[in-house]
Amino acid sequence: MARRPPEVVQPADDTPRVVIVAQSAQALSGVGAAAGRWERLVSHVVEFVLPAHSGRLVESGKGRLVLEFGAVRPALAAAFAIQAAAAGDGGDGASGGPLQLSLGIEFDDAIAEGNGHRARGIEVASGLTSLAGPGEIVVSAEARSQLTQSLDAEVEDLGECPVDRIEEPIRAYRVGPPTAVASDLLTPPEADVRPTLAIVPFADRTNLSAHHFFGEIFAEELIRTMSHSHELNVISRLSTTALRGRDLSLAQISTHLRSNYVLSGTYRVLDLYFGLDLELAETRSGQVIWSDQLEGRVDEVVSGQRELVHRVIAGISEAIQSREVRQAQLQTLPTMQSYTMLLGAVGLMHRLSARDFEQARRLLEAVHERAPGRSEPLAWLGKWYVLRVQQGWTDDPKQDAQHALRCTTRALDSDPNSALALTIDGIVNTNLLKRLDLAQDRYEHAIEINRSEALGWLLKGTLHAFRGEGPQAVLDTQRAGMLSPLDPHRYFYDSLAATAYLSNYQYDLALEHANRSLRANRTHTSTLRAAAVAQWRLGRREEAGATIRELLTLEPTLTVRGWLRRSPSADYPIGQEWAAIFREIGIPD
């Protein structure tokens, strides 16, 4: 039965903006087997390729096809499908050798605005076919700008190329199907000891372009804020935006972005309100480890109110750290990823239970052995020694102070601009060496590098508290709380906030923060000391006595003189005030 000639669809003047011109010198002759193969290819394109990629036929003649599409990516996918069919048998299983096609693709916002613009778009695409060899596809710079290297295609720059009937040279690119990316270029080295999080573009369930701004703004706020994390690498928005509108599996996203965790979501905007469903998945297992449903007003997100951003970040941080702590407890050292060791160590260290605390040191030392050039494990190991002294778990505070200083010095040798290493070096100089002026320099340098360095602001506030500079202590501590309102180690922030309020003689607030810290972690000895002072000053003498008895069960060798020897506040009037209260409550002198 004779084939019916393909119907030519007249293009509309609104949506199509991408032109493909396909030409075959073989079919242009119009004789022999090549002509039959061309007819079969055209029928295949009309019946299968165009419907699959939402394209339309503009022109069909001997050895020439003109097609239009609404976007570059589906147009390129159609071009690959056409080349594959031409390289086979024309697409319908009939016998015959391959056709050699040259394809050109042009993208232009003005293509559909009038016949003049449309004609120029076709003319440019046609000119690009003269730059394409048999079986090749050449695109314009405008089309290239819509493609992501390696994800959409492999791209080769041909430079500025003169083309017949086009007045000025055209910047042209040869494109081919995407190939596997060289893993040695994209796989994070073992020395990178932090897991990688990708926040992929949130999908609009209504599929209305007018609402895309909402998902963009919310994702951008998450990425921008989490990029300051000491525990995570966060893929940049420029990389994750390339995934918008693609139906990719978790494994494919992980392959392209080399991420350990992926946050994705869908949202719906209705009038002034939105609903957002989020899922955090671990790419290694494919399991969803956290999810949340958010609702609110669009204007609250657009205006920069950050409550929802902080809620999401807190959920993500806690879920990832809990996951890695659990992995660190279940796996043996040789099989453990470096980032599992690091995050597991940080989580276990802040639990302040003796067994977990010792395991944290072993993990940090193992990470350092694997990645000796990284500053993070050394910085956290420095804090480990600080906590050991503060908890009263050391037999030689001076030796541990030197261990801590050695760790932070080596961390800063590896990375002099590490805000984390600078901050923890400040802790060492504050809490163990009592060099408060040097510590203040460290905190201020860390904050200068990263104005969102919440831990730096927090510890700078505590330094002012030790000097009795209450108003500044409270101001810096409140700034830290604003920057990290839902930190996974919130008890630590509340504990130091209690000290700041004590120094400002705001005993009600000091006790409120101390109690909140103790509800989260009952073993932090400095929190118990702050709570006891606040209770005593508020006249709650029996409660203060009970708090000190609890403190002495955790630190049975505690004495007032011993506390003064190690406290940075000992040389200031505020420290002497606190020491006097400890004697009154019943701590041995």
Secondary structure, DSSP 4 states (H G I P E B T S, - for coil): -PPPPPPPPPPPSSS--EEEEEE-HHHHT--HHHHHHHHHHHHHIIIIIHHHTT-EEEEEETTEEEEEESSHHHHHHHHHHHHHHHHTTSSSS--------EEEEEE-TTGGG-HHHHHHHHHHHHHHHTTS-TTEEEEEHHHHTT--BTTTBEEEEEEEE--TT-SS-EEEEEEE------HHHHSPPTT--S-EEEEPPPEETT--GGGHHHHHHHHHHHHHHHTT-SS-EE--HHHHGGGTT----HHHHHHHH--SEEEEEEEEEETTEEEEEEEEEETTT--EEEEEEEEEEHHHHHTT--HHHHHHHHHHHHHHHHHHHHHHHHS-GGGS-HHHHHHHHHHHHTT--HHHHHHHHHHHHHHHHH-TT-SHHHHHHHHHHHHHHHHT--S-HHHHHHHHHHHHHHHHHH-TT-HHHHHHHHHIIIIIS--HHHHHHHHHHHHHH-TT-HHHHHHHHHHHHHTT-HHHHHHHHHHHHHH-TT-TTHHHHHHHHHHHHHHTT-HHHHHHHHHHHHHH-TT-HHHHHHHHHHHHHTT-HHHHHHHHHHHHHHSTT--HHHHHHH-TTTTSHHHHHHHHHHHHHT---
